[in-house]
Amino acid sequence: MKLLILCPVYALFLYTVCVFGDVFNDRNNDLCWEGLGKSDEANMCQIKPFRTDSAISIRSEQQKVKELRNDNLTRHTIQNFRLQFLDIPTGDDLKIHELQLENELLLFEAFSGLMGYLLPGEFPIGAIRNAFRDTDSSHLWIFQVIKLEILVVLWIIFWAILSLCLPVGVMVFFCFPTNMRRLNEELSNDSLDGTRRTTEQTLGRLLHVLLILMLFPVILILAGNEEISKSISKAPLSVTTIYDDITTFIRNSNMQISFITTSSTDIALEAIRKELEDGETFLGQPYQQQLTSETGLDMALASLGNLKNETSKVSSIVSDLLGECETAKKAGKALQDEIQEMTRQLVAIQQQCTANDRPLCFTIQFSGFDITLPLNNLTTDSKIHELDRIKKNDTLNKSIDAARKRYSNIPGQLVHESTAYIADIKSLLSRKRTDVYKSTHELDVLARTLTEEVNVSQKAIFTILENAVKWDLWRWLVILGGHGRSFICHPLYDHPNYGILGEFLDRGGILYEEPEFFFDFSSENDSVKIANVLNGCQRDQTAYQTFHIQNKFPLNKKLNYKTWDDLNTLMNNFTKAKFEVEILSTSLQINLQKLSLASAANLTDYRLQISSSISRWDLASFSDQLNSVGRQLEDTVIIRKMDNLAFSMRKLVQTEMQRLNDLRGRILYKITSLEVLLPTLNAQVNQSLSQLETIQIFLDNQGSEISQKVKRQFTDRIENHLEELYSYTTKKVTKEIGKCRPIWEIFHAGRFHVCKLIFDPLNAIAFASFFLILVFIATTPIVVKLIDIYQEGSREGGFSYSHRSLEEREMINTLPTTWISPPPRPPTVASHVQPTRNPQPPTITYTRSSPRPRRSKTPQRRETLRETLRLIEPIHWKSGSTTPRSWI
């Protein structure tokens, strides 16, 4: 019952809100990466001095500069790395500008302001809320409406009385003409003829002025009627365009938000996946480089390579030395056997000497010719044998190769021990990606639902508008009168508060609690305020911010890794996991210690011993002595034997003795070489051993910190990808894409079409109607007075029906109740007035009454009356015409 009473006033308002406002209550409504590491994390890659109790040898400045340059280049490459995201599609174009509302002329806006003074200043939101909630009785509610509209009711009563006064006055004048004339005669006298003439002229001029003024409201009514008709005829096209643009906006916004979130997530997570799978490059190698820069491990291992080569060289010399010593021993033993054989031969020859030669033969003494080459001390030295075993057993080389292999396998070993954590991180990121796709799917469902609701609303509104245009139902809008401005236009133009719209559409509003009205609001997005929506769209903010889509698709929760507690836990566990590196193994340490002891051998004594003479006597001199003694003997046989023995001795000296001397020389050369190489080798071994021991101590104490630092750099790289994803997506979604300025343009087009093109002309028609009533009220007495003067002038001038022409007499007889136009006359001012749609004036009845005393009038007065009658007659027949707009 209440809604039926409110229908003329509020139905159009609700309809307008439905058409132009429902989209604003959608029910499910920076940050770029500036470098891989923070300032403190970037400094991790800088070379730090390695300080321990055992100092490591200082590398050359050139090597330091080279490493620093490589480290800076690596950090610069990492910091300049950026994810390459896809370009965002723009979507379909909107057609709201095709309406070209900016070209419309606002001719009737001022009349709405004038009519607004008569209407309620405040929107009756309380009465409407009570009507919807049915909290008050019908009588109380009707009383509230009457109290609200009391000024309008009084205004309508006032104009109704004025409108009724016009026909009542005319009816009284023509229904009681005799009494009126008698009253005039009693009040008149013959001395007022001059004043009457002036009055007649004044009334005639005033009538012309009023007729001209009458044109203004008539033209205003026609223009307003035409404007309303044109606007209503365009309403179906405008509504179609508006709904199409709303659908396009929903589709474009959903497409852009879904595209930017899914594509950016895929790109970022794919980059992270590749880095996780290529852990040796992004995790292991940086850790290896960090160890190298911190400890100089590469130089230590390089020195081990040099040590390996030097050791191999020394070991080869020792092996050759021992071999030649064995050969020398054999050669010395063979030489000693030969000398002993010669000694037996000499003894036999001496025994064969004759008695005369015997004294001379026994002068030859061959004792003391023993070969002495002291090699046993050298060959039995344990250090020399240890150096020889190094080459044979190859344990040192194997331990050095194992250490270098462990160093080269550090990246793979670190990745292998981090496999479980990396797998967990990949699995978690995959779940996050799935969550993003689920959220975008929910946005798709929301967009489809909104599109379906918009299509349903469009069909309903379009049907209503078609029927309104087809049956001219829009003319009933006149019932609203000026209420359209107060109840519809004022809420729509209430910038920036939009309080009335908020009372209907915000949380706790009238329509919010009535799901059967237009759409069902969602409690998940009840923070949306219609005023914030309109103001935000006017400032061209994004749909994500304006419609609070974060309540449905929270970017901070879906893409901000800082809110992912599970990922942060995995990252912390991965970073804090211990990783031990063993470079100096037990076998390598033992081998280096043995090599250090072996290389400390002192070969000087051995060299001096071996450098002494092989025998105490010179065998060559002994051969000469044999020849000299043989020449002094008498027995030729003995002489020949002596010569043969001397020859054999010389041959032994030239062959075996020389060979033994050569072996001794080579042995001495190798010993001398070892004396030169072993101190250097010993120093190098001790240095390498000291370096490796210091490095291993550092790795045992601070290796975990280095691994944590490198892992933190690796996780920072992953986090920077996620940060770049979040920053890029947030910047695009909240600041660049899905701008809702089209919604504001749609809303503005709707309110402009309703208020400026429909209600403003309605108010102009109402104003013109009131003004036209005033003009008619002012014109009617003048016309009646002039008619009366004309009739009196006709009687008093002595004109009768017998003296008139036959044509005039016939016209009067034919139309006794109206004035008949005289024959054509020259143009007058009134003849140029355009035909207007005016109500037909009251008919003046001509009756024949009994003769009355006549006043004598001059011919000049009669001519004046006749001229006045001619001025009135065109108005009479023109006022009876009709036009297609006669409904006014």
Long-range contacts (C-beta under 8 A, 24 or more apart in sequence): 1-138, 2-131, 2-134, 2-138, 2-141, 3-131, 5-142, 5-145, 6-128, 6-131, 6-145, 8-479, 8-480, 8-483, 9-480, 9-483, 9-487, 10-128, 10-487, 12-477, 12-480, 12-484, 12-488, 13-487, 13-488, 13-491, 14-517, 15-461, 15-464, 16-488, 16-492, 16-750, 16-751, 16-754, 17-501, 17-504, 17-505, 17-511, 17-518, 18-457, 18-461, 18-518, 19-239, 19-242, 19-457, 19-461, 19-750, 20-242, 20-492, 20-746, 20-747, 20-750, 20-751, 20-754, 21-501, 21-505, 21-530, 21-747, 21-750, 22-453, 22-454, 22-457, 22-518, 22-519, 23-246, 23-249, 23-250, 23-450, 23-454, 23-743, 23-746, 24-505, 24-528, 24-530, 24-533, 24-534, 24-547, 24-743, 24-747, 25-505, 25-519, 25-521, 25-528, 25-530, 26-446, 26-450, 26-525, 26-528, 26-547, 27-446, 27-450, 27-519, 27-520, 27-521, 27-522, 27-524, 27-525, 28-442, 28-443, 28-446, 28-522, 28-524, 28-525, 28-549, 28-551, 28-552, 29-525, 29-528, 29-543, 29-546, 29-547, 29-548, 29-549, 29-551, 29-552, 30-727, 30-730, 30-731, 30-735, 31-723, 31-726, 31-727, 31-730, 31-731, 32-724, 32-727, 32-728, 32-731, 33-82, 33-720, 33-721, 33-723, 33-724, 33-727, 35-79, 35-720, 36-75, 36-78, 36-79, 36-81, 36-713, 36-716, 36-717, 36-720, 37-75, 37-78, 37-79, 37-713, 37-716, 38-716, 41-712, 41-713, 41-716, 42-75, 42-79, 44-290, 44-709, 44-710, 44-712, 44-713, 45-71, 45-72, 45-74, 45-75, 45-290, 45-293, 45-713, 46-71, 47-71, 47-293, 48-293, 48-294, 50-294, 50-295, 50-296, 50-698, 52-694, 52-697, 52-698, 53-694, 53-697, 54-690, 54-693, 54-694, 54-697, 55-694, 56-295, 56-296, 56-300, 56-691, 56-694, 56-695, 57-296, 57-299, 57-687, 57-691, 59-296, 59-299, 63-299, 67-292, 67-293, 71-289, 71-293, 74-286, 74-289, 78-717, 82-724, 83-267, 83-268, 83-271, 83-721, 83-724, 83-725, 83-728, 84-267, 85-263, 85-264, 85-267, 85-728, 86-259, 86-263, 86-264, 86-267, 88-256, 88-259, 88-260, 88-732, 88-736, 88-737, 89-255, 89-256, 89-259, 90-252, 91-248, 91-251, 91-252, 91-255, 91-256, 92-248, 92-251, 92-252, 93-248, 94-245, 94-248, 94-249, 94-742, 94-745, 95-241, 95-244, 95-245, 95-248, 96-241, 96-242, 96-245, 96-742, 96-745, 96-746, 96-749, 97-745, 98-241, 99-237, 99-238, 99-241, 99-749, 101-749, 101-752, 101-753, 104-752, 104-756, 104-757, 106-756, 106-760, 107-223, 107-227, 107-764, 108-224, 108-227, 108-756, 108-760, 108-761, 108-763, 108-764, 109-756, 109-760, 111-760, 111-763, 111-764, 111-766, 111-767, 112-482, 112-485, 112-489, 112-755, 112-759, 112-760, 112-763, 112-764, 114-763, 114-767, 115-481, 115-482, 115-485, 115-763, 115-766, 115-767, 116-482, 116-485, 116-486, 118-151, 118-152, 118-155, 118-482, 119-151, 119-152, 119-482, 119-483, 119-485, 119-486, 120-148, 120-149, 120-151, 120-152, 120-486, 121-486, 123-486, 123-487, 123-490, 123-491, 123-500, 123-503, 124-148, 125-500, 125-503, 125-510, 128-510, 129-503, 129-510, 132-510, 132-514, 152-481, 159-770, 159-773, 162-773, 162-774, 162-777, 163-773, 165-777, 166-773, 166-776, 166-777, 166-780, 167-842, 169-780, 169-781, 169-784, 170-780, 170-784, 170-841, 170-842, 171-842, 173-784, 174-842, 174-843, 174-844, 174-845, 177-845, 177-847, 178-849, 180-788, 181-788, 181-792, 184-788, 190-855, 193-861, 196-789, 197-861, 197-864, 200-786, 200-789, 200-864, 200-865, 200-868, 203-782, 203-785, 203-786, 204-786, 204-868, 204-871, 206-782, 207-779, 207-782, 207-783, 207-786, 207-871, 208-829, 208-830, 210-775, 210-778, 210-779, 210-782, 211-779, 211-830, 211-833, 211-875, 212-833, 213-775, 214-772, 214-775, 214-776, 214-779, 214-836, 214-838, 215-833, 215-834, 215-836, 216-768, 216-771, 217-767, 217-768, 217-769, 217-771, 217-772, 217-775, 218-768, 218-772, 218-836, 218-837, 218-838, 220-764, 220-765, 220-767, 220-768, 221-765, 221-768, 221-769, 221-772, 221-837, 221-885, 221-888, 222-837, 222-885, 223-761, 223-764, 224-761, 224-762, 224-764, 224-765, 224-768, 225-761, 225-765, 225-885, 225-888, 227-757, 227-761, 228-474, 228-477, 228-757, 228-758, 228-761, 228-762, 230-757, 231-753, 231-757, 231-758, 231-761, 232-465, 232-468, 232-469, 232-474, 232-758, 233-469, 234-753, 235-465, 235-468, 235-469, 235-753, 236-462, 236-465, 236-466, 236-469, 238-749, 238-753, 239-458, 239-461, 239-462, 239-465, 240-458, 240-462, 242-746, 242-749, 242-750, 243-454, 243-455, 243-457, 243-458, 243-461, 245-742, 245-746, 246-454, 246-743, 246-746, 247-451, 247-454, 247-455, 249-543, 249-740, 249-742, 249-743, 249-746, 250-447, 250-450, 250-451, 250-454, 251-447, 251-451, 252-738, 253-447, 253-543, 253-737, 253-738, 253-740, 254-443, 254-444, 254-446, 254-447, 256-737, 256-738, 257-440, 257-443, 257-543, 257-544, 257-549, 257-553, 257-733, 257-737, 257-738, 258-440, 258-443, 258-444, 260-729, 260-732, 260-733, 260-737, 261-436, 261-439, 261-440, 261-553, 261-555, 261-558, 261-559, 261-729, 261-733, 262-436, 262-437, 262-440, 264-725, 264-728, 264-729, 265-433, 265-436, 265-559, 265-725, 265-729, 266-433, 267-725, 268-721, 268-722, 268-724, 268-725, 269-429, 269-430, 269-432, 269-433, 271-721, 272-429, 272-718, 272-721, 272-722, 273-426, 273-429, 275-714, 275-717, 275-718, 275-721, 276-422, 276-425, 276-426, 276-718, 279-411, 279-414, 279-415, 279-418, 279-422, 280-411, 280-412, 280-415, 281-411, 282-714, 282-717, 283-411, 283-414, 283-415, 283-418, 283-710, 283-711, 283-714, 284-410, 284-411, 284-412, 284-413, 284-414, 284-415, 285-411, 286-710, 286-713, 286-714, 287-410, 287-411, 287-414, 287-579, 287-706, 287-707, 287-710, 287-711, 288-407, 288-410, 288-411, 290-706, 290-709, 290-710, 291-410, 291-581, 291-699, 291-703, 291-706, 294-698, 294-702, 294-706, 295-695, 295-698, 295-699, 296-691, 296-695, 297-407, 297-583, 297-695, 298-407, 300-583, 300-688, 300-691, 300-692, 300-695, 301-403, 301-404, 301-407, 301-583, 303-684, 303-687, 303-688, 303-691, 304-400, 304-403, 304-404, 304-688, 304-692, 305-400, 305-404, 306-684, 307-400, 307-595, 307-681, 307-684, 307-685, 307-688, 308-396, 308-397, 308-400, 310-677, 310-680, 310-681, 310-684, 311-390, 311-396, 311-397, 311-595, 311-681, 311-685, 312-391, 312-397, 313-677, 314-387, 314-599, 314-674, 314-677, 314-678, 314-681, 315-387, 315-388, 315-390, 315-391, 316-391, 317-670, 317-673, 317-674, 317-677, 318-384, 318-387, 318-388, 318-391, 318-670, 318-674, 319-388, 319-391, 319-392, 320-670, 321-378, 321-384, 321-667, 321-670, 321-671, 321-674, 322-379, 322-384, 322-385, 322-388, 324-663, 324-666, 324-667, 324-670, 325-375, 325-378, 325-379, 325-667, 326-379, 327-663, 328-373, 328-375, 328-660, 328-663, 328-664, 328-667, 329-373, 329-375, 329-379, 331-656, 331-659, 331-660, 331-663, 332-371, 332-373, 332-614, 332-660, 333-371, 334-656, 335-371, 335-652, 335-656, 335-657, 335-660, 336-370, 336-371, 338-652, 338-656, 339-369, 339-370, 339-371, 339-619, 339-652, 342-366, 342-645, 342-648, 342-649, 342-652, 343-369, 345-641, 345-645, 346-626, 346-645, 349-638, 349-641, 349-642, 349-645, 352-637, 352-638, 352-641, 353-633, 353-635, 353-638, 354-634, 354-635, 354-638, 356-634, 357-633, 357-634, 357-635, 357-638, 360-629, 360-632, 360-633, 361-629, 361-633, 361-638, 363-629, 364-625, 364-626, 364-629, 366-622, 368-615, 368-616, 368-617, 369-615, 369-616, 369-617, 369-619, 369-622, 370-615, 370-616, 371-614, 371-615, 371-660, 372-612, 372-613, 372-614, 372-615, 372-616, 373-610, 373-614, 373-660, 373-664, 374-609, 374-610, 374-612, 375-610, 375-667, 377-605, 377-606, 377-609, 378-603, 378-606, 378-610, 378-667, 378-671, 381-601, 381-606, 383-597, 383-598, 383-599, 383-600, 383-601, 384-598, 384-601, 386-594, 386-595, 386-597, 386-598, 387-598, 387-599, 387-601, 390-591, 390-594, 390-595, 390-598, 395-587, 395-591, 396-591, 396-592, 396-594, 396-595, 398-587, 399-585, 399-587, 399-588, 399-591, 400-588, 402-585, 402-587, 402-588, 403-583, 403-584, 403-585, 403-588, 403-692, 406-581, 406-582, 406-583, 406-585, 407-583, 410-581, 413-579, 413-581, 414-579, 414-707, 417-577, 417-579, 418-574, 418-577, 418-711, 421-570, 421-573, 421-574, 421-577, 422-574, 424-570, 425-567, 425-570, 425-571, 425-574, 425-718, 428-564, 428-566, 428-567, 428-570, 429-567, 432-558, 432-564, 432-567, 435-558, 436-558, 436-559, 439-552, 439-553, 439-558, 440-553, 442-552, 442-553, 443-549, 443-552, 443-553, 446-552, 453-519, 457-518, 475-887, 477-758, 477-762, 478-762, 478-765, 478-766, 480-759, 480-762, 481-762, 481-763, 481-766, 482-762, 482-763, 482-766, 484-754, 484-755, 484-758, 484-759, 484-762, 484-763, 485-755, 485-759, 485-760, 485-763, 488-754, 488-755, 488-759, 489-751, 489-754, 489-755, 489-759, 492-747, 492-751, 492-754, 492-755, 493-751, 493-755, 495-534, 495-535, 495-538, 496-531, 496-534, 496-535, 497-531, 498-530, 498-531, 498-534, 499-531, 501-530, 501-531, 501-534, 502-529, 502-530, 502-531, 505-530, 506-530, 524-551, 524-552, 525-551, 525-552, 527-551, 533-740, 533-743, 534-744, 534-747, 536-740, 537-740, 537-741, 537-742, 537-743, 537-744, 537-747, 538-741, 538-744, 540-739, 540-740, 540-741, 540-744, 541-739, 541-740, 542-733, 542-734, 542-735, 542-736, 542-737, 542-738, 542-739, 542-740, 543-738, 543-739, 543-740, 543-743, 544-733, 544-734, 544-738, 545-734, 546-740, 546-743, 547-740, 555-726, 555-729, 555-730, 555-733, 555-734, 556-730, 559-722, 559-725, 559-726, 559-729, 559-730, 560-726, 561-719, 561-722, 561-723, 561-726, 571-715, 571-718, 571-719, 574-711, 574-715, 575-708, 575-711, 575-712, 575-715, 576-708, 577-711, 578-704, 578-707, 579-703, 579-704, 579-707, 580-699, 580-700, 580-703, 580-704, 581-699, 581-703, 582-696, 582-699, 583-692, 583-695, 583-696, 583-699, 584-692, 584-693, 584-695, 584-696, 588-692, 589-689, 589-692, 589-693, 592-685, 592-688, 592-689, 592-692, 593-689, 595-681, 595-685, 596-682, 596-685, 596-686, 596-689, 599-678, 599-679, 599-681, 599-682, 599-685, 600-678, 600-682, 601-674, 601-678, 603-671, 603-674, 603-675, 603-678, 604-675, 606-671, 607-668, 607-671, 607-672, 607-675, 610-664, 610-667, 610-668, 610-671, 611-668, 614-657, 614-660, 614-661, 614-664, 619-649, 619-652, 619-653, 619-657, 620-649, 620-650, 620-653, 622-649, 623-647, 623-649, 623-650, 623-653, 765-888, 769-888, 772-838, 776-838, 776-839, 780-841, 783-841, 783-872, 783-875, 786-868, 786-871, 786-872, 787-819, 787-844, 787-869, 787-872, 789-865, 789-868, 790-865, 790-866, 790-868, 790-869, 790-872, 791-846, 792-865, 793-857, 793-861, 793-862, 793-864, 793-865, 793-866, 793-868, 794-862, 794-865, 794-866, 794-869, 795-854, 796-854, 796-855, 796-856, 796-857, 796-861, 796-862, 797-857, 797-859, 797-861, 797-862, 797-865, 798-854, 799-862, 812-846, 816-845, 816-846, 817-843, 817-844, 817-845, 817-846, 818-843, 818-844, 818-876, 819-844, 819-869, 819-872, 819-873, 819-876, 820-873, 821-873, 821-874, 821-876, 821-877, 822-869, 822-870, 822-873, 825-870, 828-870, 828-871, 828-874, 830-871, 830-874, 830-875, 831-874, 833-878, 835-878, 835-881, 835-883, 836-878, 837-881, 837-882, 837-883, 837-885, 837-886, 837-888, 838-879, 839-879, 840-879, 840-880, 841-875, 841-876, 841-879
